[in-house]
Amino acid sequence: MNFAVKDLKWTREPENYAVTDNKIEIITKPYTDLWQRTYYHFRNDNAPVLQISTNEKFFSFTVKTEFESKHRFDQCGIVMYLDSDNWLKGSIEYENENFQHLGSVVTNNGYSDWATTEIDASIKSMWYRFSRREDDYCIECSEDGVRFKQMRICHMWNGDNEICFGIYACSPEDSSFKAIFTNMEITECKWLAHDGQKPDGD
């Protein structure tokens, strides 16, 4: 499975963007977001999403993000968007001049969760790696594109057949910023098979 920019398709096309073979830039619009119900009790489903589709069951997708985020909740990163009620994303969400949230959201059947850790607000670049093993998924991050750290392992209830995955950027509040995506690559699955405890029944 190879990555080609020409195979990417907009789920929601932003007003301002630029796409070349090696780089994608998105200028976010205010009040754009992805979230479903949990805790906040609202549903936001209008963030720009640019994706490729596949039936491949084992692979990894890597991308480098650079961002000029400056307002609360500004974010950009990787995404697997199946429909309004079933998707996942990994990103850095700006909070204030002191810290940001590096985290991931998994949404199954219309309910989102959010797992985060605080990082310094001065960080303006991050690599992400999205890996699939059948209907289970892994999100990793890296500051140098070499050493990746696990952020999340999850199961997607509707993620067992054809999926769509790629990139997104949004500004949930009254803000706009430029997100830059480069070094996009699809490889064999870097998330290796588990070699510890055997599955039940074995």
N, C-alpha and C positions, 0 to 999 in steps of 0.2 A: 504494500500500500504506500503510495507516494503522496506528498503534499504539493498541491499546486494552487496558487492564489485564484486562478480562473475557476476552480471548482467550488469556491466559497460563495454562499448565497445569503443575502440579508433576510433575516426573519422580520426585523424592523429596520428600515434604512434611515440613517440620520440625515439631517440637512447638510451638515458640513463634514466631509471626510475626503481622504485621498488614499488611493490604493495603487501600489506598484508591485512588481514581482518580489521585492525584498522588504517592503515596509508598508504598514497600514497606519494611518493617522485618523483619529476620530475626535471631533470637537463635540463635547457633550452639550445637551440642552438641559436647562433647569427642570426640575421636577420629573426626572426619569429614574426608574428604579425597577428592581425585581424583588418582590416579597409577597408571601401569602399567609395571611391570617394571624399566625401564632403571636401571642403576647400583645402586639400592636393593634390587632383586630382590623387592620386594613389590608387591602389587596392592591399591589402595584405591579403592573405588567406592561411597561412601555419602554424598557431600556433597549437601545440598539444591540442587536445580536447578529454576528457574522459567522456562519458555520459551514461545515462540510458534512456530508452524510456518508455512512458506511454500515455494512453488515459484518465487517471484520470483528472477531471476538477477542483478539489479543493484540494490543498495540499500545504505544505511548505517543502523546503529542506534547511537544515542548514549545514554549514561546517566551520571549523576553519582553517585558513591559517597561516603559519609561513614562513618567507622568508628571504633570505640573499641577497636581491637586493642591488645593488651598482652602477649601471650605468643607465643613462637616459633612461626612458621608460620601464625598467625591470618591469614586472607585473605578478600577479597571482590572481585568484579568481574564481567566479562562472560564468557559461555560459549557455545559451540556444542556441544551434547552430542547425538551421534547414537546411540551405544550405548557399552557399556563399553570397547570397543577403539578407538573413533574419536570424538575430540572435541578441542576447543581451549579455552583459557581465558587471560584476561589479568587481572592483579591486582597488588596490593601485598601481599607477605608480610612480616609483622613478624619481625624477627630479635632485636634487643635494644634497649636504651635509646639506642643510638648510631645505628643504621642499620636500614633495611628493604630488601627486594629488590623493585624494580619489574620485573615480567617477564611472560613468557608461556610456556605449555606447549602443544605440539602433539603429539597422539597419533594415529598412523596404524597400523592393524593391530596394536594391542596393545602398542606401545612408545612411551613418552613421552620428549620432550626438555624442556629448561628453559633459556631464555635470559633473563638478568637484568642489571640494573645497580643499583648501590647508591644509595639516596637517604636523606635525613635521616629519623630516626625521628619527628621532630615533625610530619611531613606526615600529616594525618588526613582528607584529601579528595582525590579524583582523578576526572576525567572519562575515559571510554573511548568510542572509536568503533570499531565493528565493521563492516567493509564487505565486500561480496561482488561478485565479477565472475566469474560462472559457477561453476567449481569451484576458483577461487583466492580467497584471503581476505587481508585486511589488518586489523591491530589497531593503533590509535593511542591516545595518551593526551594529556591536557591538564590543567594546573593551574587554568585559568580558564574552560574551556569555549569558548574562542575560537581559540586557537592550538594546534593538535594536532600532535604529533610521532609519527613512525612508530616502532612497536615491533617489528613483525613482518609479513612477507609470507610466506604459505605456501600449499601445495597440499593439499587434503584428498581422498584417494583415493576416499572414499565420499561426497563432498560435491557431487555433480554434479546431483542431483535435489532432492526435497523435503528441507529441513533444518529443524532446530529450533534456536533461539538465544534468549538472554536473560541471566539473572543467576544468581549463585551466591554462597554464603558458607559457610565451614567453619573448623574448628579441629582440625588434625591431632593435636595433643597434648592434654593435660589442661587445657582452657581453654574459655571461653565469652565471646562479646562480641556487641555489637549492630552490625549493618550496615544502613545506610540507603541506599535507592536512590530518586533523584528525577530529574526532567528527562528522562524517557525519551521518545525520539522516533525515528521511522523516516522517512527522507527519501530523495530520489534519491541515487544513489551519489556520495559525496564523494571516493572514490578514483578519480581520473580515469584514462582510458585512457593507456597508455604512449605517449609521443611521441618516443622516442629511437631506438635501434637497431631495425631492422625484424625481424620474426620470420623464422626460417629458411624459405627457399623463396619469399619474396616478392621 
